[in-house]
Amino acid sequence: MKKILSGLLVLSLSVLVGCAAGGPPPAAGMWSAQIVSPLGELPVTLTLNADGSGEMASDVLNAPLSGIVYADNTAAFTAEISVQGQELVLDFTGSVEGDTMTGEFGSDFGAMAVTATRQ
């Protein structure tokens, strides 16, 4: 019985510590980003919410982000945009270190590098 109570106490403390250490994923937030595309550099604002919703916005496009997945210091998501009458699916994968995010959008036209700074 003593071992069971001791085990429950350790389990309870582990759960409490895990909850206290929680918080938003490191990639959650608003980011000023530069996408290096075949048409040149495109500045965008990426909004990644902790609840898995988000948006990509610039002077020339606005697109919701879907499928946002956070794992440790990484983020992945998809954006569907329209460029010159063509629908493009952009799949992002990247990592966060402090207030800097780097990664790339995969597309039918190849990979496009992304660098971002937290706003």
Protein Blocks (a to p, Z undefined) as FASTA:
>chain_A
ZZmmmmmmmmmmmmmmmmmmgccdfkgccdddddddfkbpcdddddddfkopacdddfkb
ccddehiacehjaccddddddeehiacddddddddehjaccdddddfkbpaddddddZZ
